[in-house]
Amino acid sequence: MAISTITQSPIRRFNSVLLCGMALSIGWGIRGNFGHEYGAAFAGCLAAIVIALLSGRADWRARVLYFAFFGAIGWGFGGSISYMQVISYTQSGHGLSQWYGYVGLFYIGFLWAALGGAGTALAAVAEQKRLIQLFKPILVLFGVWFIQDLVEDPLVDWIQSDIAFDHTWSRHKSPLYWLDADYLAALFALLAMALYDLVDRNERNRLLLPIFGAMGAVLGWGIQALLKGLGLDQKLASSLTYPLGDPTYINPETGTVAFDPHNFLNNWPQWFGDYPQHIGWVIGLLLGLIVYFSRFGKFRDGASLIVYMAAGWLLFFLAFPVLGSVFFANAGGLRMTPPRSDDWAGITGVFIGAVLWFRQNKLLPVAVASILSGTIGGLGFSGIQWVKQLLMIPGNPRILSGKGFLPETDEFKTITDNWADWQHQNWHSFLEQSYGFVNGVAIVVALGFLATRIPVHVDQHESASTGRKWTLGVASVFVWLAIPYVNLVKNVEEWGKQLNPAVWTRVVDHQETSAALWDVPYLGRLPGIDFLHMTPTWWFNVTWLLLLLVFILLIRRQAREPLSIISMSWLGRGQLIFLVLLWTMVVGNFERALVDWSPQRLLTEWVITVNAILATLLVLTVPREREEFAIHLPESFSLFYRQAWMRAALAVAISGVLFLVTNRLVYNYPANEKPSNAIHTRFGLEADWRAKPNLKNALHK
């Protein structure tokens, strides 16, 4: 890379902004079909690859797989946050709920993009040695999470074997259920880092671990027994517990109390009520282990980053929806979307824990990029929802009613019929893809800011080069096989449900023997072999394992002697990585939708495909091998850090009011309008937490 007087980073060019925005838009559109953390990780991975290629920096391009790896992880976190009700709040017509909805969407978008920006910026800013060290604890974490996925449901089934429930609509009956949140992932993350630390330290004080744990368990058991003996256990429990609903709520149709107070869930894990005799020693055991690792833990190789993030998840979850809500029970607690998940609080803790770690480890530029990205992402989520509502104005029955048109008149029906197709487009897909584009712009702004302000990395020392080989192999498997697998494996269920729904339902509910699984129409049978009975998912898994085996062999060959198909240029390699991942997921997404095709899918699948074609053109033509721009190193990033927080605060304050006022002016909501059952509200007499709570003996909402 040549240094000149040109100060603008190539990332800031129009075509670069367009490409990065499209990459995340494509990923976000596909994410909408697959959902949750894995879908978001794919979108973030695409954008991170593009940023490395567009940067013009040879050191960033050589790290393109690290960008993909850490960018995907960063963007994945936000996928756990529930947001559909927050979107509905903005459409409710209830003023306070609408304002809350716009602010809530900003907050969710901020967290999502902030952690995505942090992961991408970490690959850009950190020394190569630190990035390589991070791989070991992260792989341990992935391994422990894999074990969690294997054992969690069987464990719950065993504990509650006398209760018939499924793991979706009756998940609140699980003894491990707690505010519908992913707290177990945070607990297992701490467990993973505890195991990593014990092996890494190799010190004799490891023998003290069971002693600390046993002492804590005994002390916890003793305190619980003492409280029970003094008759204080129930008083303490009631002071720290609140019902997840309103016991005084009156059914407007009957005029009577709607719900039995004993049928409400509460703010503690379900097993607290199922097995209260074990609360003391379990909490004591956990506290004993915390004391031990606080005293002796080293958490080297970046394991401390995972500890900060996981501990932040649990602390903020406890501080807000669990304990803090006790003082706000009459307002539904400190919960964003009751009765839905409270992962927002945990992800807040993850973000704050990460920022604290960055500051302590001299990685303040990562924190600055994170906040910049988060601010634009927050404006994107709330702003695109606002734009979507403005685009839905033509022929909108709600607006026509507000202007005095009577629904039973011919004029009303003529207008609504003419605009019916427009109103029934897949507007949620528009929201997702447009919001994804803004997230791409957020990454452009954040990383473009860093590209001309951090020094060029010189990653040539021998130890780093040795570690680099295996970490690049791991990152390659992660990008080309792991990310597609965790998303595309969900297609198997979709095929089964659409092609033969009756058989698939019996299979999923375990009402058929293994022989009956052959009835699934797309599952082949090997001639003359009667003992090989595998579910469709296992056929998919076996195929993917074969791909993994071949991939490992190719990586080993590449390490010894470069394959001819692999370019010697990191720009060329990055382009190949991007295109393989992009089209694998575009094709997989299309075949997922094909079995349940409808005209509305055009706004999603056709647009995604066209965008992918254009992105292919751009990724091959926009980045250039040689770029010229100047790098000016600031004395400190402290001022940038403070300014970033000030901009974030102004953005949420101004946007919330602007979006609320303009929306209400356009839609002209009646002052006494009552939301329909399809619309959610956070506040008011008919707020969701009052009128639509989750109940012990009902399906989960």
Secondary structure, DSSP 8 states (H G I E B T S, - for coil): -B--S--S-GGGSHHHHHHHHHHHHHHHHHHHHH-HHHHHHHHHHHHHHHHHHHT--HHHHTTHHHHHHHHHHHHHGGGGS--HHHHHHHTS--HHHHHHHHHHHHHHHHHHHHHHHHHHHHHHHS-HHHHHHHHHHHHHHHHHHHHHHHHHHHHHHHHTTTS---SSTTGGGSTT-STT--HHHHHHHHHHHHHHHHHHH--GGGGGHHHHHHHHHHHHHHHHHHHHHTT-HHHHHHHT--BSS-TT-B-TTTSSB-S-GGGB-BSS-HHHHH-GGGHHHHHHHHHHHHHHHHHH---TTTHHHHHHHHHHHHHHHIIIIIIGGGGGGGGT-S-SSTTS--HHHHHHHHHHHHHHHHHHTT-HHHHHHHHHHHHHHHHHHHHHHHHHHHHT-TT-HHHHHHTT--TTSHHHHHHHHHTHHHHTS-HHHHHHHHHHHHHHHHHHHHHHHHHTTS-------HHHHHHHHHHHHHHHHIIIIIHHHHHHTHHHHHHHHHHSHHHHHHHHTT-S-GGGGGGSTT----TT--S----HHHHHHHHHHHHHHHHHHHHHHHHHS--TTS-SSHHHHHHHHHHHHHHHHHHHHHHHHHTT--GGGGGTHHHHHHHHHHHHHHHHHS--S--B------S-SHHHHHHHHHHHHHHHHHHHHHHHHHHHHHH---TT----TTS--SSSTT-HHHHS--BTTS---
